[in-house]
Amino acid sequence: MSEKFEVISDYEKGMTRLQLMEKYGLKKTTIHDLLKSKDKEKKGKPVYRKRRLAQENLDEAVYKWYTQERAEGVAVRGIDIQHAAQ
């Protein structure tokens, strides 16, 4: 548990701001700002997820094409790979 969550938890359990300042060694403004944004702190950072299935299928198809071209001795450039992906 991070210190931010501990401060918020202790405050919700009834500790005063002065007690929090003494326990954690934080300044008054830090405690104030933390408690002011406690709902935001509890939610945490947003999680970004990628759609992988379509991209994985595309990657596999392009890689298969690439290996076939290289097996035939064809020099493959970056632009060729981009065209194959489309």
C-alpha positions in Angstrom: 0.0 0.0 0.0 1.5 3.4 -0.9 1.9 6.1 1.6 -0.8 8.2 -0.1 -3.4 5.4 0.5 -2.1 5.0 4.1 -2.6 8.7 4.8 -6.1 8.6 3.4 -7.0 5.4 5.2 -5.7 6.8 8.5 -7.7 10.0 8.0 -10.9 8.1 7.3 -10.3 6.0 10.5 -10.4 9.3 12.5 -6.8 10.6 12.7 -6.5 14.4 12.7 -4.5 16.3 10.2 -2.0 17.1 12.9 -1.6 13.5 13.8 -1.1 12.6 10.1 1.6 15.4 9.8 3.5 14.0 12.8 3.2 10.3 11.8 4.2 10.7 8.1 6.4 13.8 8.4 4.5 15.7 5.8 3.7 19.4 5.7 0.2 20.8 6.3 -0.3 21.7 2.6 0.7 18.2 1.5 -1.8 16.6 3.7 -4.5 19.1 2.6 -3.8 18.5 -1.1 -3.8 14.7 -0.6 -7.1 14.7 1.3 -8.7 17.2 -1.1 -8.0 14.8 -4.0 -8.6 11.5 -2.2 -11.4 10.4 -4.5 -9.1 10.8 -7.5 -6.2 9.1 -5.6 -8.4 6.1 -4.8 -9.4 5.6 -8.4 -5.8 5.6 -9.6 -4.5 6.2 -13.1 -6.6 5.1 -16.0 -5.6 1.8 -17.6 -5.2 1.8 -21.4 -5.7 -1.5 -23.1 -4.8 -2.4 -26.7 -6.9 -4.4 -29.0 -4.5 -7.2 -29.7 -6.4 -9.8 -31.7 -6.6 -8.0 -35.0 -3.1 -6.7 -34.7 -1.7 -10.1 -33.8 -3.3 -11.6 -36.9 -1.9 -8.9 -39.0 1.6 -9.3 -37.5 1.5 -13.0 -38.1 0.4 -12.6 -41.8 3.0 -10.0 -42.5 5.7 -12.0 -40.9 4.7 -15.1 -42.9 4.8 -13.0 -46.1 8.2 -11.6 -45.1 9.7 -15.0 -44.4 8.4 -16.3 -47.8 9.9 -13.3 -49.6 13.3 -13.7 -47.9 13.3 -17.5 -48.6 12.9 -16.7 -52.3 15.9 -14.3 -52.1 13.8 -11.1 -52.5 15.2 -8.0 -50.8 12.4 -6.6 -48.6 12.4 -2.9 -47.8 10.3 -1.2 -45.2 7.9 0.3 -47.7 7.3 -3.2 -49.1 6.3 -4.4 -45.6 4.0 -1.4 -45.3 2.3 -2.3 -48.6 1.9 -5.9 -47.6 0.3 -4.9 -44.3 -2.3 -2.9 -46.1 
